[in-house]
Amino acid sequence: MKLDPRQSHYVLQALLAQGKVGARHIKQVLRDWQKEIAALRQRLATLEELGGRSVARTGRRIAKAARRTAKAARGVAAKPPVKRRLSPRVRALRRQQGQYMGLVRRLSQAQKASVRAVREKKGLPAAIRVALSLGRS
């Protein structure tokens, strides 16, 4: 029997309402599911390590994901990612840098060299103005 997500959600809610399935049963199934995923990732990481050096980075990435999944299966809460706040000055500098890179990438090698020289002598805003003028011509 195949159910789409909407149907399976309805069936699960109905079984819960009828008392035929308890919340503990659902939690147990989810724990088993997470354990199975962790075991599969661990096995895949082992197989990739056997594959040689070319897949070593991928294997490490998968092993790290497997450890995360195993922690989740044990109920260890994952640390929320740290969102670093940018100061207005740094944000403005990054915006300028992005604008500069976007303008320079369309220029020829000779034009890039002249813009780079202006940047070294006069700074980023002047280089952006020069790149804008070269890009239009």
Contacts in CASP RR format, 6 or more apart in sequence:
PFRMAT RR
TARGET T0000
AUTHOR 0000-0000-0000
METHOD contacts of the structure
MODEL  1
MKLDPRQSHYVLQALLAQGKVGARHIKQVLRDWQKEIAALRQRLATLEEL
GGRSVARTGRRIAKAARRTAKAARGVAAKPPVKRRLSPRVRALRRQQGQY
MGLVRRLSQAQKASVRAVREKKGLPAAIRVALSLGRS
3 11 0 8 1.000
12 21 0 8 1.000
12 26 0 8 1.000
15 21 0 8 1.000
16 22 0 8 1.000
16 23 0 8 1.000
16 26 0 8 1.000
31 73 0 8 1.000
34 69 0 8 1.000
34 72 0 8 1.000
34 73 0 8 1.000
35 70 0 8 1.000
35 73 0 8 1.000
37 69 0 8 1.000
37 73 0 8 1.000
38 66 0 8 1.000
38 69 0 8 1.000
38 70 0 8 1.000
38 73 0 8 1.000
41 62 0 8 1.000
41 63 0 8 1.000
41 65 0 8 1.000
41 66 0 8 1.000
41 69 0 8 1.000
42 63 0 8 1.000
42 66 0 8 1.000
42 70 0 8 1.000
44 59 0 8 1.000
44 62 0 8 1.000
44 66 0 8 1.000
45 59 0 8 1.000
45 60 0 8 1.000
45 62 0 8 1.000
45 63 0 8 1.000
45 66 0 8 1.000
48 55 0 8 1.000
48 56 0 8 1.000
48 58 0 8 1.000
48 59 0 8 1.000
48 62 0 8 1.000
49 55 0 8 1.000
49 56 0 8 1.000
49 59 0 8 1.000
68 78 0 8 1.000
71 78 0 8 1.000
72 78 0 8 1.000
86 94 0 8 1.000
96 124 0 8 1.000
96 125 0 8 1.000
96 128 0 8 1.000
97 124 0 8 1.000
99 128 0 8 1.000
100 119 0 8 1.000
100 124 0 8 1.000
100 127 0 8 1.000
100 128 0 8 1.000
100 131 0 8 1.000
103 115 0 8 1.000
103 128 0 8 1.000
103 131 0 8 1.000
103 132 0 8 1.000
103 135 0 8 1.000
104 112 0 8 1.000
104 115 0 8 1.000
104 131 0 8 1.000
106 135 0 8 1.000
107 115 0 8 1.000
107 131 0 8 1.000
107 134 0 8 1.000
107 135 0 8 1.000
111 131 0 8 1.000
111 134 0 8 1.000
111 135 0 8 1.000
114 130 0 8 1.000
114 134 0 8 1.000
115 127 0 8 1.000
115 130 0 8 1.000
115 131 0 8 1.000
115 134 0 8 1.000
116 127 0 8 1.000
118 126 0 8 1.000
118 127 0 8 1.000
118 130 0 8 1.000
119 126 0 8 1.000
119 127 0 8 1.000
END
